[in-house]
Amino acid sequence: MTNAFDPLVPRPIDRPTEVPLDGDLTTERSLALDEAKIFAAPADPADRPAWRERLRAWRDDARRRHGYTGAAYSRPEAAWAARCHTVAQVWLWDELLYSFAEERFTPERFLADARERFGGLDAVVLWHAYPVIGIDDRNQWDFYREVPGIAGLVRDLHDAGLRVFVDYNPWDVGTRRGADDVTELAALVADLRADGVFLDTLKKAEPELVARLEAARPGIVLEGESKLAVERIEDHSSSWAQFFADSPVPGVLRAHWYERRHMQHHVRRWHRDHSEELQSAWLNGVGVMVWEVVFGVWVGWSRRDAATVRRMVTVQRAAGDLLLDGEWTPLAELAPDAEAAGVYASRWRLDGVTLWTLVNRGEDDYGGPVLPAAAPELAPGRTVALTGDSAGQGPAGVVVPGRGIAALLHVADGTPDPEWLPGLLTALADAPHDPDSRFPHRLARRVGGGAAASGAARGRRAAPDEDAVVVPAGPYVLTVRYRARETGMYQGAPYVDEWKPLPPRLHDARTLQRDGVLETPVAVAASEVTNAEFARFLDATGYEPTTRHRFLAHWRDGAPAPGTEDQPVTFVDLADARAYCAWRGGRLPTEDEWQLAAETAGWRRGEPAVWNWTDSEHSDGRTRFVMLKGGSDYRAEGSDWYVEGGRHAADHAVKLLLPGLGLARGATVGFRCAWDLHASGSTTEVTA
């Protein structure tokens, strides 16, 4: 282990803050509580009344000290944020949201999956640039503005009832410069009619940015990452509760306690068991971030946790008034047997209706009495078990699944049933608890390659380049070097059940071993295809890409610019490169073939140096990626989040997530061809 801390346990700054119950709430103590992520809860039930009173006293004191007005939450255009319980972070080119075969966005497919497994979504963050940004000089705004049809995608999501966040990367300082960030972001928000801005790596926005965004899009919701300062709850309607560790007895989220309308979204991106943050969200009346593909890495949610989200948001959407306006009692008194089994509850009471949100920290289902026998809320009136079956213990009994949630509702005599109750019961009948907590693995498999587009091979020459580097048939073993970005490499997550991967483990240099067998010798071109060679291909075949966006964007009037004829052709994507290679009677080399050839004499790099496409294209059904080799002369400076630039040795590889609709075409990626050979050295016959 290269770090001094244990990544499998929370860091001190992630841990809940103890609430002192002895003595007065001094200024020093109140300021210390300002810094909490979660207020730790006392293990002894006898201490909880004093704990709740201390939290109320802190809230009153903090609001006074910070001159809290709550004006941002009174904006009618932003009222939706207080009820935004599920938000998904999704890569624009996630294969649920985008079809590479049809070359179109498929929001209907993405939303159908979310409805089936998670009970639907309230909002979505359209993630756009990272981890691709830095491959060339395109900035974060380009990765939104150059997407054909993105405004239509936002409209489709709006029409489906979702709110849309765009992402702001303040660390993008080394790519193409346009206007200042505040101007660019305000214009983007207005043009796309975005509802919110996700502040990547920022806990809060500066006041100037807040004001400019509000002017561009009244009611805009800002969501910072991690802990939001108390004084900025005033102008940030939501925050991202990432890597918030809870106490053994579930505690209270500080920001939501301070302002009930402040929505927080729990997330632990690398964890495979989400039950603890889901239970914290349920007890606090807040939401969750559903993030199943983390920058190209599959971290899908188990059936149990997905079912918990579905049950949770179904109740939260129906009983939103109770959660926002009701009297909230965290760690409400429960029956002794329930407490002993690890069952805890929050109580929400409004106008004769009382809701208990229950969690079970234990592994086994609890089916005994939940509320004390003499609970005053139960008489007179009737109690309904909202989730699951009654435990057969009278009105105060309900089954609380192991590591799951449940809910009880009491309606006092003389109080009409809430209008939403019949519909809620019907919806919950179709949302049972699922105990299956296994991780739903996905494997990335090689895709693409093979025959090129129709007509592309007409008139091709079958012979490889005379100076091509020949790699002999047989077994091989390769060492591959790479930088450990959050994209991972081939299979699996780079971090599992970890809290906050930090340098040097994050972005450190790593190696892996690859082995395989070449069934036949392979000839790999000694140099990249040039602009002039690609022009001859177009003249001979009349090749037309299915999407022309950014195709040969560096050419002028359909031809290479004077003086660039012998430079490597760029602004071509995999399909374009495959079509050319098929015309030549060959194909793209795999990354292994590329490396084997590059480690042999006779290999050349064009000027300027560019990354090379390989035929190592993969998909796990959600993320499509390809391995690039070689490096380029371009390097984006100023942030470790960029794709690494510069020239690299033959053993270095980069996993590049593939965007669609032409955005894979850029100024720094070209290609070279490969040919399968017979043992005699002649090319293998290729049929069109």
Secondary structure as GFF3:
##gff-version 3
##sequence-region A 1 688
A	DSSP	three_ten_helix	12	14	.	.	.	ID=ss1
A	DSSP	alpha_helix	27	34	.	.	.	ID=ss2
A	DSSP	beta_strand	38	39	.	.	.	ID=ss3
A	DSSP	three_ten_helix	45	47	.	.	.	ID=ss4
A	DSSP	alpha_helix	48	65	.	.	.	ID=ss5
A	DSSP	three_ten_helix	71	74	.	.	.	ID=ss6
A	DSSP	three_ten_helix	76	83	.	.	.	ID=ss7
A	DSSP	beta_strand	86	91	.	.	.	ID=ss8
A	DSSP	beta_strand	98	99	.	.	.	ID=ss9
A	DSSP	beta_strand	104	105	.	.	.	ID=ss10
A	DSSP	alpha_helix	107	118	.	.	.	ID=ss11
A	DSSP	beta_strand	123	127	.	.	.	ID=ss12
A	DSSP	alpha_helix	142	145	.	.	.	ID=ss13
A	DSSP	alpha_helix	150	159	.	.	.	ID=ss14
A	DSSP	beta_strand	163	168	.	.	.	ID=ss15
A	DSSP	alpha_helix	181	192	.	.	.	ID=ss16
A	DSSP	beta_strand	196	199	.	.	.	ID=ss17
A	DSSP	alpha_helix	207	216	.	.	.	ID=ss18
A	DSSP	beta_strand	221	225	.	.	.	ID=ss19
A	DSSP	three_ten_helix	230	232	.	.	.	ID=ss20
A	DSSP	beta_strand	238	242	.	.	.	ID=ss21
A	DSSP	beta_strand	252	253	.	.	.	ID=ss22
A	DSSP	alpha_helix	254	258	.	.	.	ID=ss23
A	DSSP	beta_strand	263	267	.	.	.	ID=ss24
A	DSSP	alpha_helix	275	284	.	.	.	ID=ss25
A	DSSP	beta_strand	287	290	.	.	.	ID=ss26
A	DSSP	beta_strand	293	294	.	.	.	ID=ss27
A	DSSP	beta_strand	297	298	.	.	.	ID=ss28
A	DSSP	alpha_helix	303	318	.	.	.	ID=ss29
A	DSSP	alpha_helix	320	325	.	.	.	ID=ss30
A	DSSP	beta_strand	327	330	.	.	.	ID=ss31
A	DSSP	alpha_helix	336	340	.	.	.	ID=ss32
A	DSSP	beta_strand	343	350	.	.	.	ID=ss33
A	DSSP	beta_strand	353	360	.	.	.	ID=ss34
A	DSSP	three_ten_helix	376	378	.	.	.	ID=ss35
A	DSSP	beta_strand	381	385	.	.	.	ID=ss36
A	DSSP	beta_strand	405	412	.	.	.	ID=ss37
A	DSSP	alpha_helix	421	429	.	.	.	ID=ss38
A	DSSP	beta_strand	445	447	.	.	.	ID=ss39
A	DSSP	beta_strand	469	471	.	.	.	ID=ss40
A	DSSP	beta_strand	474	483	.	.	.	ID=ss41
A	DSSP	beta_strand	509	518	.	.	.	ID=ss42
A	DSSP	beta_strand	522	524	.	.	.	ID=ss43
A	DSSP	alpha_helix	531	541	.	.	.	ID=ss44
A	DSSP	alpha_helix	574	583	.	.	.	ID=ss45
A	DSSP	alpha_helix	591	598	.	.	.	ID=ss46
A	DSSP	beta_strand	611	612	.	.	.	ID=ss47
A	DSSP	beta_strand	617	619	.	.	.	ID=ss48
A	DSSP	beta_strand	624	629	.	.	.	ID=ss49
A	DSSP	beta_strand	631	632	.	.	.	ID=ss50
A	DSSP	beta_strand	646	647	.	.	.	ID=ss51
A	DSSP	beta_strand	653	657	.	.	.	ID=ss52
A	DSSP	beta_strand	669	670	.	.	.	ID=ss53
A	DSSP	beta_strand	674	676	.	.	.	ID=ss54
###
